[in-house]
Amino acid sequence: MRVLITGASGLIGSALADALLSRGDEVVGLTRDPERARPKNPTVHWHAWQATTERPPPEALDGVDGVVNLIGEEINQRLTDQAKVRIRESRLVGTRNLLQGIEAGPSKPNVFIGQSAIGYYGDRGAKLLDEESQPGAGFTAELPIDWERAEREAERSVPRVVIVRTGLVLTKHGGLVKQLLLPFKLGVGGPIAGGEQFMSWIHIDDEVGLLLWALDNDQVSGTINATAPNPVTNREFSKALGRTLHRPAFMPVPRFAVSALRGDELADAVAGGARVLPRRALDGGYEFRHPELDEALTSVLR
């Protein structure tokens, strides 16, 4: 299989590229800076692409069997008006330019996999949610709603489209775990903003596993939640991380501390939560490698 990945040098994209290459597939990577990306993975066919200003180069799309769209500026930042515009454009304009490139090409991929996020559901407390649940409100919910709408435009030219709503990805190379390691190692880790909000997490192995499953399985289409089948509260997550690191986990982080660091809007998102289940993945026969949090954290931090 020849697979094109946008955001191939990012956290999920690089892990997916490695998995595809290890099983003998061919990977085409789109990135703003191929010279920086190439030394990290020289076996990827890198192409330069400024996602918000142009279509991908036609040669990058030539003979591609599948496309995985992972572009998007980091949302874990102070959400100023300017930052919101950048975050939206990186996803919506980038996706539109990508799809225009696909439509203009002489051949079409068999499958398009679009990235989204469980922020789609908003703050829903302890209510169990699956792919049929209604969306939430606010910027962090409206962003994936609009992103999914843009990605579904792929249905005009690609026979199979999958939208993956990703949870909190656990990996030692970045994201949530990397941010929490230092305070927990210093013995000052603990629940955030009360700790009762649910965290729907997924191990990087299963995030990549679900993307491969969606690429390979002709029966998979529509929306799937990329979350482990056992979501936990923030308090439970903190205790599990403390156990894994053999450190205490009783030092609470108040909401105002998050607000001071990242602003009120992101603090609201952190203080809220969603209890999301991967119903369609389970019904479709995907077997999670890391369904339980303690084992998943041990794997990540091994």
Secondary structure, DSSP 8 states (H G I E B T S, - for coil): -EEEEETTTSHHHHHHHHHHHHTT-EEEEEES-HHHHTTT-TTSEEEE--TTTS---HHHHTT-SEEEE------SS---HHHHHHHHHHHHHHHHHHHHHHHHSSS--SEEEEEEEGGGG---TT-EE-TTS----SHHHHHHHHHHHHHGGGGGT-SEEEEEEE-EEEBTTBHHHHHHHHHHHTT----BTTS-SEE-EEEHHHHHHHHHHHHH-TT--EEEEES-S--EEHHHHHHHHHHHHT------B-HHHHHHHH-HHHHHHHH---EE--HHHHHTT---S--SHHHHHHHHH-
